[in-house]
Amino acid sequence: MAIRGESFRLTIGLVGSSDIDVVKAVFAAFTERDVEGVLAHADPDMLFSPVTGDYAGRTEPYLGHDGLREYFRDIASVWDELRIVPSEFRQDGDTILVTGRISAHSPARIVAGSTGWIWRLAGGLVVYARVYPSAADAMAAFEGRGA
């Protein structure tokens, strides 16, 4: 399985790094399937709700570092290829909206189009992330219009 996207790098402990830098570092680690790189930026009690969880038959979000490890296993079982391209980042307080594109395929399905992510950070770590099926849904949630 291949996972591709834009490449971002952040040195752990970088003085003056912004929350957006942390989110970009998570995307970079995800693109390389670097589970430990993702965990380095995730709070031990992080809550993660991705669309892939639905395809994997999950009814609950992934919780904590063990949940993120399970998410990476689910990606490998659900998708032959998954490519994400985050392109726009907006921040309001501790919440970050990212919009971009996704393409994914497996023998059972093909997904392609816009997508969006909502991230919340505390103390320089991701405490919450949700993937939305479209950029419009993520923007609505970010702007307090539902979703």
N, C-alpha and C positions, 0 to 999 in steps of 0.2 A: 504494500500500500504506500502511496506517495502522498505527502502533505506538503503543499507549497504555498507560499505567500511572500509578501514583502519582507525583507530582512531588517530587523531593528536590533540593536545591541545596547545593553545597559550593564555597567559593572555594578555588582551588588555592593551596596554601601557608598555609592557615588554621592558625594556631598552636593547638595542643592538639586538633586534629581526631583523632577515634578511627578505628580500622580500620572500624568499622560506618559512620561518616560517609562514609568513602571508598567503601564498597560501595553505600551509598545514592546517592552522587553518580554512580557508574557506572550504576545503574538509571535515574536521571534522564536521563543522557546517552543511554542506550539507548532510552528511551521517546521521545525527540525525534529519534532516528536521528542523533545527533551523534557521528560516528565519532571526530573529534578530541577530543571531550570524554571519550570512553571511553579513548582512548589516553593522555590526560593522567594517568590513574590506573593505567595498565598498565605493568608492567615490560617492557622491550624483548624479553625472552625468555619472556613469559607463555605458559602452556599452557592452552588452553580447549577443553573437551569438551562441546558442547551437543547436545541431541537433534536440532535442526535439521540438524546435520551428517549424521546418518543419513539423513534425508529427502533431502538434497542429494547422496547417494551417496558421501559421504566415508567412508574407513576409518581415517583418522588424525585426531587432534585438530588444531585450528588453533594455529599456533605464531607467537608474536611479534606485532608491530604489523602486519606484512604479512598474517599469518593472520587477525587481527581485521578488517582491511579486507575480506578475502575472505569472512569470515563475514557481514558486512553485505551483501555482494553476494548471497550464498546466501539470506539472509533474503528479499531482494527477489524472487529467482527462485522460491522455494518457497512463500511465503505471500502471499496477497492482503491479509490483515490478521493481525496478531499483537499480542495484548494480554497484558501481564504485570502482576500485582499482588502485589508482595512485601508480606507482612504481619507476619511474626514474624522476629526476628533474635536469634540466640544465639551467643555467642563463647566459645571455649575456647582460650586461648593465641593462636596466629596463625591459627586456623581459625574461620571464621564459617559458621554454618548459617542459611540464609534459607528460609522456607517461604511459600507463597502459592498463587496461582491463575494459570492460563494459559488463554487462549482464542485459537485460531488457525484460519484456514480458507483453503482454496485450492480450485480446482475438483476436485482429487484427494483431498482429505482435510479432515476437521474434527477438531480436538483441543480438548478442554476438560476442566478438572479441576484437581486439586491438582498442585503441582510443588515442587521444592526445588532449592536451589543450595548447593554447598559452595565457599567462597572461602578462599584462603590469601594472606596479605599479608606482605611484608618491606619494611622501610624506607618504609612508607606507600604502597607500590604493590602492585597485585594481581599475584601470580606464578603463580597457579593458580585456575581456576574450572571447575566441572563442573555441568551441569544434569542433574537426575534426572527420570525420567518420572513420579515421584510424590513427594509430601512424605514418605511413609513410607520410600521408598528412601533419600532424602537423610538422614532422621533416623537410619536404620540405619547408614549410612556414617559419619555424624558421631559416633555412639555406639560405633563400632568393631564393629558387628554384620554387616559385609559390605557388599555393593552397591558 
